[in-house]
Amino acid sequence: MDQIVKRALGQGNTDYLEVRLEERVTTSVTFQGQELEAIGSSTSRGGNVRALHKGGWGFASFNTVEELETKVAEACKAARLVGRGKSRLAPAKPAVDTRKAELPDDPRKVPLAEKEAQARRYNQMILGTPGIISSGTTYRDVHLRQIFANTEGSAIDEERIYCGAAFSAVAKDGSTVQQAHYTTGGTKGFATVQGLEAKVESVVKDTLEMLKAERMAAGTYTVVMDPKMCGVFAHEAFGHLSESDFIYENEKLKKMMTLGTRFGGDHLSIVDDATIAGERGFYHYDEEGVPSHKNYLIRDGVLVGRLHSRETAGKMGEQPTGSARAIGFQHPPIVRMGCTYIEPRDWTLERMLGEVDDGIYVASALGGMTEMEMFTFSAMKAYRIVKGRLGPMVRDVILSGNVFETLKRIDAIGNDLSLHGGLGGCGKGGQAPLPVSHGGPHVRIRNVVIGGR
């Protein structure tokens, strides 16, 4: 295989050329209600060629290695046709490396029957609860092997193994229907999906309690976010604004995201770090062969960095951050996050709540959207904060605002960092779901606009 790739790279006639080969084995078990909807394994193999010439890119993907030399010619021809300027790739030290995924409880060694039995137990726990009318339970593991080589001398062979589970419960009372869910996933092995009975019970309990919860009254409140909602906020509201393929093409955003701009107090730091072993957003090398990094985006309240591919770094005169990622060989890499979180400080949750007379505690996210600096997030569940203590559950809590103003209103950051992955992932540019993690500690934010009744 090495010789085939080297020979193909030697046939390029462009400024830069790279080849990425991939093999992916996916095993999944899915229950929908009482029905075992899907079970089994699938394998996909393929690769792609990416060529750069005078600033123009050519890309071609293929399913068999026998097509490689033909696809090199196609990608180079396309790059030469569109290239009209100067190729600007930030320099990256060539890497020659092999990274094997060695796990003590490798999910590939676990029989499919055991995976099905584990998912079935969780599903039956949900359906066996009075008041629950439906459920959804999924187990999935993925073994990915990528081979990357380029004309600069990089030759990388990396394995990644993801394993995770997700479950949801639906309850109904008259015309009121409520749903809660939980998902977990990472690169730690089969242990990730074991011992989740307490999480299943919590999902069921939350679903039933939300049927009785009062709808939240609209207004402006002090909000305490749990680590999951904190992570969604860090990823969705700010992380995407830090992806440089958005920034260098958008003059308005470029002005907003000027390095050195103060976005919050000295206590606020936001990081994207794909080097944290075990997390779903962990990897050794991105899809351009650049090592993963711990990248500070905001440090002590000040914007100090952003996420880059080699091209965006070259165009903006900065350093690559190991953030060029693709969901599969059918796609070229684009700038993406790995594990995005707010760094912890020294507040306890009890102290944070204790200073709030009338507010809202929000836990996890049901969904949301962002548009430039504006965001809207729906909380999966929430509670009133009354005189420093958690009060009754409330529902239909929707948070909205301007991310830059909201960052400035963070006045307390907890000491209880927690990171989360799951079976879902990030979507961008038609590529989803990309494995990512996010999280943070509890954080308190003043004057948040809440939509409700």
Backbone torsions as a table, in degrees:
resi	resn	phi	psi	omega
1	MET	NA	-41.8	179.4
2	ASP	-57.4	-43.2	-178.5
3	GLN	-67.8	-36.4	178.6
4	ILE	-63.7	-44.3	-179.5
5	VAL	-67.0	-43.8	179.9
6	LYS	-61.5	-42.5	179.1
7	ARG	-62.9	-40.3	179.7
8	ALA	-66.1	-42.3	179.0
9	LEU	-62.8	-34.4	-178.7
10	GLY	-69.8	-12.3	-179.1
11	GLN	-93.6	-0.2	-179.6
12	GLY	-73.1	150.5	177.5
13	ASN	-131.7	43.9	-178.7
14	THR	-128.0	175.7	-180.0
15	ASP	-64.3	-33.3	-175.0
16	TYR	-153.0	147.0	-179.0
17	LEU	-148.7	139.5	177.3
18	GLU	-140.9	153.5	178.4
19	VAL	-128.6	135.5	176.1
20	ARG	-130.1	122.5	176.6
21	LEU	-108.1	148.0	-174.6
22	GLU	-144.3	140.1	167.3
23	GLU	-129.4	129.3	-176.2
24	ARG	-130.6	126.3	175.3
25	VAL	-117.0	120.7	-176.9
26	THR	-118.0	128.8	175.0
27	THR	-117.7	132.4	-177.4
28	SER	-145.0	152.2	174.9
29	VAL	-134.9	126.7	-177.5
30	THR	-132.3	125.7	172.1
31	PHE	-109.2	136.8	171.0
32	GLN	-125.1	106.1	-170.6
33	GLY	63.7	-135.5	180.0
34	GLN	-77.4	-14.8	-171.6
35	GLU	-86.4	134.1	167.9
36	LEU	-79.7	100.7	-170.5
37	GLU	-78.5	-35.5	-178.6
38	ALA	-157.0	145.2	175.5
39	ILE	-156.8	140.7	177.3
40	GLY	143.2	-175.8	-179.8
41	SER	-126.4	151.4	176.4
42	SER	-138.2	151.5	-179.9
43	THR	-127.0	134.7	173.9
44	SER	-127.2	142.9	178.0
45	ARG	-135.1	146.2	177.8
46	GLY	173.5	-165.6	-179.7
47	GLY	-171.8	-178.5	176.6
48	ASN	-150.2	163.5	175.6
49	VAL	-125.1	136.0	175.9
50	ARG	-129.0	127.5	-177.6
51	ALA	-123.1	143.9	178.3
52	LEU	-125.8	129.4	178.5
53	HIS	-147.0	121.2	179.6
54	LYS	49.7	42.5	176.6
55	GLY	83.1	-1.8	-179.4
56	GLY	-107.2	138.6	-178.0
57	TRP	-102.2	143.2	168.7
58	GLY	-122.5	139.4	-176.2
59	PHE	-138.5	136.7	177.2
60	ALA	-147.2	132.3	177.4
61	SER	-111.2	162.4	-176.8
62	PHE	-153.1	164.2	-178.2
63	ASN	-106.1	-20.6	179.3
64	THR	-130.2	144.6	-176.6
65	VAL	-65.7	-19.6	177.3
66	GLU	-64.0	-19.9	179.1
67	GLU	-85.8	-5.2	-169.1
68	LEU	-55.8	-51.4	-176.2
69	GLU	-64.4	-36.9	176.5
70	THR	-64.2	-40.7	-178.6
71	LYS	-71.3	-31.5	173.5
72	VAL	-59.6	-46.0	179.6
73	ALA	-62.2	-40.9	180.0
74	GLU	-64.8	-46.4	-178.3
75	ALA	-65.0	-41.3	179.4
76	CYS	-65.7	-40.8	178.9
77	LYS	-62.0	-43.6	179.8
78	ALA	-63.9	-42.7	179.9
79	ALA	-62.9	-40.7	-178.8
80	ARG	-69.8	-28.6	179.0
81	LEU	-71.6	-37.5	-175.3
82	VAL	-96.0	-18.8	-177.4
83	GLY	-67.6	122.6	-178.8
84	ARG	-133.6	0.8	-174.9
85	GLY	-131.1	-126.4	-177.4
86	LYS	-127.2	134.5	176.6
87	SER	-76.1	127.1	-178.5
88	ARG	-127.5	89.8	173.3
89	LEU	-106.8	125.7	174.6
90	ALA	-62.6	140.6	-178.4
91	PRO	-63.9	142.9	175.8
92	ALA	-138.5	131.1	-178.3
93	LYS	-63.4	126.0	178.7
94	PRO	-58.0	138.7	-178.7
95	ALA	-118.1	132.8	172.3
96	VAL	-120.1	110.9	-168.9
97	ASP	-158.1	151.8	172.1
98	THR	-127.6	127.2	-178.9
99	ARG	-124.9	108.0	178.0
100	LYS	-92.6	142.7	175.6
101	ALA	-89.7	104.7	-178.1
102	GLU	-113.5	107.5	-177.1
103	LEU	-117.8	140.3	179.1
104	PRO	-65.2	-28.6	177.6
105	ASP	-124.6	60.7	-179.5
106	ASP	-55.9	120.7	-178.2
107	PRO	-62.5	-20.2	177.1
108	ARG	-65.4	-22.5	-178.6
109	LYS	-90.6	-4.2	-179.4
110	VAL	-90.9	127.7	-179.2
111	PRO	-60.0	146.2	178.9
112	LEU	-58.5	-35.4	179.8
113	ALA	-61.3	-36.2	178.8
114	GLU	-70.6	-37.3	176.9
115	LYS	-64.7	-42.1	178.7
116	GLU	-64.7	-41.4	-178.9
117	ALA	-64.7	-38.7	178.8
118	GLN	-63.2	-47.1	179.6
119	ALA	-64.7	-39.4	-179.6
120	ARG	-62.8	-40.8	180.0
121	ARG	-59.9	-47.2	179.5
122	TYR	-62.1	-42.7	-177.8
123	ASN	-64.3	-40.7	179.7
124	GLN	-68.8	-33.3	175.4
125	MET	-59.7	-41.7	-179.8
126	ILE	-67.8	-51.5	-175.9
127	LEU	-68.4	-22.6	-179.0
128	GLY	-80.1	1.6	-178.7
129	THR	-94.9	124.7	177.7
130	PRO	-56.6	135.9	179.3
131	GLY	99.6	-18.4	178.1
132	ILE	-87.8	128.0	-176.7
133	ILE	-104.3	-16.8	179.5
134	SER	-158.9	164.4	-179.2
135	SER	-148.1	165.5	171.3
136	GLY	-146.2	128.0	-178.9
137	THR	-137.5	131.6	-179.6
138	THR	-134.5	135.4	167.6
139	TYR	-113.8	141.2	176.2
140	ARG	-152.1	140.5	167.5
141	ASP	-133.8	149.3	-177.8
142	VAL	-133.5	128.9	171.3
143	HIS	-110.6	119.8	-176.7
144	LEU	-120.4	130.2	172.5
145	ARG	-121.5	127.2	179.1
146	GLN	-123.1	135.5	173.0
147	ILE	-115.9	126.0	-177.6
148	PHE	-126.0	136.5	175.4
149	ALA	-148.6	148.1	177.4
150	ASN	-140.6	175.3	-175.8
151	THR	-76.5	-2.5	176.7
152	GLU	-92.4	-4.6	176.5
153	GLY	109.6	0.2	177.2
154	SER	-71.8	142.5	175.4
155	ALA	-151.0	102.1	-171.7
156	ILE	-124.5	134.3	176.0
157	ASP	-124.1	108.6	-174.2
158	GLU	-126.8	136.6	172.6
159	GLU	-105.9	144.2	172.6
160	ARG	-134.9	139.2	177.2
161	ILE	-127.1	121.5	175.5
162	TYR	-110.3	147.0	177.5
163	CYS	-149.3	134.9	-178.9
164	GLY	-167.1	176.3	-180.0
165	ALA	-146.7	158.0	176.2
166	ALA	-146.4	144.5	174.5
167	PHE	-148.0	153.2	-179.3
168	SER	-142.4	157.5	178.0
169	ALA	-133.0	144.0	178.6
170	VAL	-124.0	131.8	178.3
171	ALA	-127.6	153.1	-177.8
172	LYS	-139.0	139.2	174.4
173	ASP	-138.5	103.6	-174.4
174	GLY	64.8	-122.7	179.3
175	SER	-93.6	-1.1	-178.8
176	THR	-91.3	124.4	178.2
177	VAL	-122.3	132.2	179.2
178	GLN	-131.3	152.2	-179.5
179	GLN	-140.5	141.6	172.3
180	ALA	-131.3	157.1	-177.4
181	HIS	-147.0	166.5	174.1
182	TYR	-149.1	142.0	175.3
183	THR	-142.8	146.3	177.2
184	THR	-144.1	150.1	178.8
185	GLY	-173.5	157.4	180.0
186	GLY	-179.8	-162.4	-176.9
187	THR	-115.9	28.0	-178.1
188	LYS	-92.8	-17.5	179.7
189	GLY	115.8	-169.8	-173.5
190	PHE	-64.0	-23.8	179.2
191	ALA	-58.9	-22.7	179.9
192	THR	-57.2	-32.9	-174.0
193	VAL	-103.6	4.9	-179.8
194	GLN	-97.4	151.5	175.8
195	GLY	68.1	35.0	-178.2
196	LEU	-98.9	15.9	-177.2
197	GLU	-57.3	-40.2	179.6
198	ALA	-65.0	-34.9	177.4
199	LYS	-67.8	-39.3	176.8
200	VAL	-61.5	-46.2	179.9
201	GLU	-61.5	-38.0	179.6
202	SER	-65.9	-40.7	178.0
203	VAL	-61.5	-45.1	179.5
204	VAL	-62.9	-45.9	-179.5
205	LYS	-61.1	-45.6	-179.9
206	ASP	-61.8	-42.0	-178.8
207	THR	-60.5	-46.4	-178.3
208	LEU	-69.0	-38.3	179.5
209	GLU	-67.0	-32.7	-179.5
210	MET	-67.9	-22.9	174.8
211	LEU	-63.3	-32.8	-177.0
212	LYS	-93.1	-12.7	-173.8
213	ALA	-68.5	145.9	174.8
214	GLU	-77.2	148.2	174.4
215	ARG	-71.5	142.5	-176.9
216	MET	-74.9	137.5	175.0
217	ALA	-78.8	135.5	179.4
218	ALA	-64.7	150.1	178.6
219	GLY	163.8	-168.6	177.3
220	THR	-112.6	125.6	-172.3
221	TYR	-134.7	159.7	162.9
222	THR	-79.4	130.8	-175.3
223	VAL	-120.0	135.4	169.0
224	VAL	-109.3	121.7	179.4
225	MET	-96.9	138.6	172.2
226	ASP	-77.5	170.6	-176.3
227	PRO	-57.9	-33.4	179.8
228	LYS	-68.0	-47.9	178.7
229	MET	-66.3	-35.4	175.2
230	CYS	-58.9	-42.8	179.9
231	GLY	-67.3	-40.4	177.3
232	VAL	-62.4	-42.0	178.1
233	PHE	-62.6	-46.2	-179.0
234	ALA	-62.5	-40.9	-177.9
235	HIS	-73.8	-56.5	-171.3
236	GLU	-75.2	-47.5	-172.4
237	ALA	-79.0	-35.6	-176.8
238	PHE	-113.7	-38.9	-175.8
239	GLY	-57.7	-44.6	-178.8
240	HIS	-65.3	-31.9	176.8
241	LEU	-67.5	-18.1	-178.8
242	SER	-90.6	-3.2	179.4
243	GLU	-81.3	116.9	-165.0
244	SER	-71.1	-16.2	174.6
245	ASP	-70.0	-21.9	170.4
246	PHE	-75.6	-40.5	-168.7
247	ILE	-71.7	-50.3	-170.2
248	TYR	-72.1	-14.8	178.4
249	GLU	-96.3	-3.2	-173.2
250	ASN	-128.6	107.6	-175.5
251	GLU	-63.2	-37.8	179.0
252	LYS	-63.2	-46.2	-179.8
253	LEU	-68.7	-36.4	178.6
254	LYS	-59.1	-39.0	179.1
255	LYS	-70.1	-41.7	178.2
256	MET	-60.7	-39.6	-172.0
257	MET	-101.1	41.8	176.7
258	THR	-72.9	126.1	179.2
259	LEU	-57.8	139.0	-178.0
260	GLY	97.2	-9.1	178.5
261	THR	-72.2	136.6	177.6
262	ARG	-85.4	126.0	-178.9
263	PHE	-114.3	-9.2	-178.2
264	GLY	-168.7	-174.1	179.5
265	GLY	-73.5	171.1	-179.2
266	ASP	-60.0	-20.1	-176.8
267	HIS	-81.2	-7.3	-172.5
268	LEU	-99.0	121.2	172.3
269	SER	-136.8	131.6	178.1
270	ILE	-119.0	132.9	-172.0
271	VAL	-127.0	146.1	164.2
272	ASP	-119.6	118.9	-171.8
273	ASP	-136.1	106.2	179.6
274	ALA	-92.0	9.2	-177.7
275	THR	-94.8	2.0	-174.3
276	ILE	-82.6	101.9	-177.4
277	ALA	-58.7	139.0	179.5
278	GLY	98.1	-24.8	-179.6
279	GLU	-77.7	154.4	179.0
280	ARG	-65.4	-28.5	178.6
281	GLY	-89.2	16.9	-177.7
282	PHE	-86.6	138.1	170.8
283	TYR	-158.5	155.5	179.1
284	HIS	-82.7	-42.5	-177.7
285	TYR	-134.1	143.6	173.5
286	ASP	-78.8	-177.2	-175.1
287	GLU	-80.3	10.6	168.6
288	GLU	-112.3	6.8	179.4
289	GLY	78.1	18.1	178.1
290	VAL	-95.6	133.0	-179.9
291	PRO	-59.8	145.5	174.8
292	SER	-65.7	154.0	-176.4
293	HIS	-133.6	162.2	162.6
294	LYS	-94.4	113.5	-173.6
295	ASN	-114.2	116.3	172.7
296	TYR	-77.8	127.4	174.8
297	LEU	-95.4	-52.5	170.8
298	ILE	-117.8	132.8	176.6
299	ARG	-131.1	123.3	-179.5
300	ASP	52.7	39.6	174.4
301	GLY	89.0	-7.9	-173.3
302	VAL	-113.0	137.7	176.2
303	LEU	-68.0	118.3	-175.4
304	VAL	-122.6	-8.7	-177.2
305	GLY	-165.6	174.0	176.1
306	ARG	-151.6	175.3	-176.0
307	LEU	-97.7	139.5	-172.0
308	HIS	-136.1	149.1	156.3
309	SER	-91.7	177.6	177.0
310	ARG	-66.4	-35.1	-178.7
311	GLU	-70.4	-47.1	-179.8
312	THR	-64.7	-37.0	177.2
313	ALA	-63.5	-41.6	178.7
314	GLY	-64.2	-41.3	-178.7
315	LYS	-71.5	-27.5	-177.5
316	MET	-103.0	3.3	177.7
317	GLY	68.0	34.2	-179.1
318	GLU	-125.1	-173.1	-175.4
319	GLN	-99.2	144.1	173.7
320	PRO	-61.1	147.8	-178.2
321	THR	-115.7	7.4	-177.9
322	GLY	71.1	36.3	-172.8
323	SER	-118.1	18.5	176.8
324	ALA	-92.0	110.6	-171.6
325	ARG	-132.5	153.6	177.4
326	ALA	-138.8	148.4	-178.8
327	ILE	-79.7	-15.2	179.8
328	GLY	-176.3	174.9	-173.6
329	PHE	-67.3	-15.4	-179.7
330	GLN	-75.6	-7.7	-172.7
331	HIS	-125.4	145.4	171.0
332	PRO	-77.3	154.0	178.6
333	PRO	-70.2	144.1	173.3
334	ILE	-131.8	169.7	-175.0
335	VAL	-74.4	122.9	-176.7
336	ARG	-141.4	162.6	177.0
337	MET	-84.2	167.8	174.3
338	GLY	-116.8	-77.2	175.8
339	CYS	-133.0	109.9	-171.5
340	THR	-110.4	129.8	-177.1
341	TYR	-156.9	160.8	171.0
342	ILE	-90.7	130.5	-179.4
343	GLU	-68.9	145.1	-179.2
344	PRO	-75.0	157.8	173.1
345	ARG	-124.9	-134.2	-169.0
346	ASP	-123.6	9.6	-179.9
347	TRP	-80.7	140.9	168.6
348	THR	-88.6	154.8	178.0
349	LEU	-61.7	-39.5	-178.7
350	GLU	-60.4	-43.5	178.5
351	ARG	-66.2	-39.7	-179.2
352	MET	-61.6	-47.2	178.9
353	LEU	-68.8	-36.9	-173.6
354	GLY	-61.6	-21.2	-179.3
355	GLU	-94.4	6.6	-178.1
356	VAL	-111.0	118.9	177.6
357	ASP	-81.3	-39.7	-177.4
358	ASP	-145.4	107.6	-177.3
359	GLY	-157.9	-164.7	-177.0
360	ILE	-135.7	135.8	172.1
361	TYR	-104.0	120.7	-177.7
362	VAL	-111.6	137.9	-175.4
363	ALA	-128.7	120.5	177.5
364	SER	63.9	167.1	-176.8
365	ALA	-121.0	136.1	176.8
366	LEU	-87.5	-31.7	-180.0
367	GLY	175.4	178.3	179.2
368	GLY	174.1	175.5	178.2
369	MET	-152.0	154.6	175.7
370	THR	-130.8	150.2	175.3
371	GLU	-141.0	102.0	-172.0
372	MET	55.2	-121.9	-175.9
373	GLU	-88.7	0.2	-178.6
374	MET	-98.4	142.3	-179.2
375	PHE	-135.9	155.9	171.4
376	THR	-143.2	122.8	179.7
377	PHE	-127.4	140.2	173.7
378	SER	-102.5	128.7	178.0
379	ALA	-79.6	139.9	176.3
380	MET	-69.2	-42.6	174.6
381	LYS	-146.7	159.0	-177.4
382	ALA	-156.0	159.3	179.7
383	TYR	-135.4	147.0	170.8
384	ARG	-70.7	144.3	169.4
385	ILE	-104.6	120.2	-176.3
386	VAL	-125.3	114.6	178.2
387	LYS	50.6	47.1	173.1
388	GLY	83.4	5.0	-179.0
389	ARG	-131.2	154.7	176.0
390	LEU	-70.2	131.3	179.6
391	GLY	-107.7	-147.2	-175.9
392	PRO	-69.9	154.4	174.4
393	MET	-69.4	144.2	173.7
394	VAL	-129.3	159.5	-178.8
395	ARG	-129.8	174.6	-178.7
396	ASP	59.6	43.6	178.9
397	VAL	-93.0	118.8	-178.6
398	ILE	-123.3	121.3	-180.0
399	LEU	-98.6	137.6	178.0
400	SER	-146.1	158.9	178.0
401	GLY	161.6	-171.0	176.9
402	ASN	-98.0	125.1	-173.2
403	VAL	-60.6	-37.9	-177.2
404	PHE	-69.2	-39.9	176.4
405	GLU	-67.6	-38.5	-178.9
406	THR	-66.1	-41.1	177.2
407	LEU	-57.6	-38.5	-179.5
408	LYS	-69.1	-22.5	-177.2
409	ARG	-91.9	-0.2	173.9
410	ILE	-71.4	114.2	-175.7
411	ASP	-115.1	-1.8	177.3
412	ALA	-152.6	132.5	-179.7
413	ILE	-127.2	128.4	-172.3
414	GLY	-75.5	175.1	-179.8
415	ASN	-106.0	16.7	-169.2
416	ASP	-119.9	61.5	-179.3
417	LEU	-57.7	134.1	176.0
418	SER	-143.2	132.9	-178.9
419	LEU	-112.4	148.6	-173.7
420	HIS	-138.4	140.7	169.0
421	GLY	-123.2	-170.0	179.6
422	GLY	-177.0	-176.5	179.2
423	LEU	-79.4	-17.1	177.4
424	GLY	-79.9	-146.7	179.3
425	GLY	168.8	-171.4	-175.7
426	CYS	-92.6	143.9	176.5
427	GLY	-117.5	136.1	177.7
428	LYS	-166.5	138.6	174.0
429	GLY	57.6	32.8	-179.1
430	GLY	77.6	7.2	-179.8
431	GLN	-112.4	108.5	178.7
432	ALA	-157.6	149.6	-2.3
433	PRO	-94.0	128.0	176.4
434	LEU	-85.4	130.1	178.8
435	PRO	-63.1	119.9	178.2
436	VAL	-141.0	165.4	171.0
437	SER	-128.5	159.0	173.6
438	HIS	-155.9	169.1	-179.6
439	GLY	167.6	-156.0	-178.4
440	GLY	155.4	-170.2	171.1
441	PRO	-95.7	-175.5	166.6
442	HIS	-66.6	141.7	175.6
443	VAL	-133.5	150.5	177.2
444	ARG	-115.3	134.0	-176.9
445	ILE	-129.0	129.4	179.6
446	ARG	-86.9	148.6	169.5
447	ASN	56.8	56.8	176.2
448	VAL	-97.0	133.7	178.1
449	VAL	-78.6	124.5	-179.7
450	ILE	-115.6	126.4	173.7
451	GLY	-91.2	146.5	179.2
452	GLY	-169.7	-143.8	-179.6
453	ARG	-76.8	NA	NA
